[in-house]
Amino acid sequence: MSKSERAPTQCPVGRTLERVGDHWTLLILRDAAQGLTRFDQFEKSLGVAPNILTKRLASLVENGMLQKRAYSERPPRYEYLLTDLGRDFAPVLTALLAFGNRHFAIEGVAGQLVDRQTGLAAEPIMVDRVSGKPITNESFAYTPGPAAGPEVLSRVAFMAEKAAGKA
């Protein structure tokens, strides 16, 4: 098995990337989160080839991020609506937006989130729901979960050795 044909992983990042780790897929989810629902809307917004858009929409439906619903019988036309799973992905898109603006907006901020009442630009951060603390490496550590298998346990042990200066 080649590296491009990896076996399924327990890693939550890897599992997510298997479903949405493609440029067009992320941009479709971005547009869906901003209210676009129809094929022609995605096509116009993204400038993506129809065959690529068709494949990515089908994959998002198959992976449970979007729901396909008919809105016209003649001719047959469909809209693509975010599912609960798709809506749960919104914070990931917000994090990507903030990261991109902070590190790659060489011409300045071209798109941003603003407070609907004040119009002030938001400065998104990730916060722990339980403690209210910002998620930082100083405050939080990655550890194996209750269902961790050998792959995760091995990776966490390797990272701990590296941190201790042994690897």
N, C-alpha and C positions, 0 to 999 in steps of 0.2 A: 504494500500500500504506500503510495507516494504521500509527501507532505500535503499536497493539494487534495488528497482523498483521505483526510484524517478520520479516524473513528469518532463517534459521538463523544463529547466531553461533558464532564460534570461542571465545568467552569461556567458561572452565570454570564460572564462577559462573552465567552465563546459561544454559548448557546444563543445569546441574543444576536451576536454577529452572524450566526448561521441563518438567521431569519431576516435581518435588516441591514447587514453589513455591505451595502452596495450604495454607491452615490445616488443613483436614481431612486432607489427605494426610500432612502432618507428624505430626499426632496419631495417625493410624493406624500410621505407622512407629514412633512412640514406643511405642505399645501392643504392637506386634509384637515390638519389641526387648525388652519386658518379659514376653513369653511368651504374649500372647493370639494365638489363631489362627483363631477361628471368628466368623462373621458376627454371631451373637447376642452374643458377648462384646464385639466392637468397638461394636456398637450400644448395649449397656448402658453400657459405659465412657464412651463419647463423647456419648451423647444425640443422635446424628446421625440425620437422617431416612433411612429405608431406601433411597430412590432415590439420595440423595447418596452413601451408603456404597457402594452397588452400583457407581456410576460410578467412585468413587475406587479401590476394590479392583481393578476391571477395568483402570484406568489403571496401577496399580502392577504388576499382572501383565504388562501389555503392555510396560511399560518395564523389566521384568526385576528389579524390587525384591522382588517376592513371587512365589511359586509357588503355583498353585491345585491342590489335591489332594483327590480325593473321599475321604470317610470313611464315607459311607453311600449305598447305592444306592436304598433305599426307606425313606423319601423321599430323593431326591438331596440330599446335603449336602456342603459343601466346607469345607476349612480352607485358610488362607493362611499360608504359611511363608516366612520371610525367606530369600532367596537369598544367595549370597556378596556380590553387589552390595548387597543390602539390609543385610547385616551390616556392610559397609564404611561405611555411612552413620551408624553408631552414634556415632562421634566428633563428627559434626555436631550430633546431638541432644544430646550431652553439652555441647558448646559453647553451644548455645541454652539449656540448663538453667542453666548457670553464669552466662551473661549475664543471663537473666531474674531469677535470684535476686539478682544483684549490683545490678541497676538498676531492677527493677520489682516487687519483693516488698515493697510498702508495708506490709503487715500482718506481715511477717516471712517467713522461709523456710517454705514449705508442703510442699515436696518436695525431697529432696536425695539425693546419692549418699553412701554410707557404706562404709568399709572393713569387709568381712565379718568379719575377725578382731578388730579393735579397736572397731568401732562408731563410730569417729571420722568426722566429715564430711570428704569429699574437697573439695579446692580445685582443680578442673580447670584446666589450662593446656595450650596447644598447644606441643609441643616438636619440634624437628627430630630425626629419627631418626638422621641421620648424625653430627651434632656434639653432640647432647644439649642444645643451647641453646634457651631459650624463643623462640618466634617473636614478634618485636617489629619495629616499623618501624625501630628503631635498628640492628638486627642483620641484617635481611633486606630485600630489595627485589624488587618485581615486575618481571620482564623478559620479553621475548618468548621463546617456546620455539622449538625447531628447526622446527616446522611452522607457525609464525605466518604468517598471511596479512596482507593490507593493512589490514584492520580493526584487528587487534591491534597491528600495527606503528604505525599512525597514533595509536591511543589511547596507547600507551606513549610515543611522541614528544611528544604533547600534554601528558601528565603530566610529562615531563622539562622541557618548556618552562615549564610552570606552576611547577614546583619551583625553576627558575632565575629566576623572576620575569619571564618574557617573555610569558606568556599572561594 
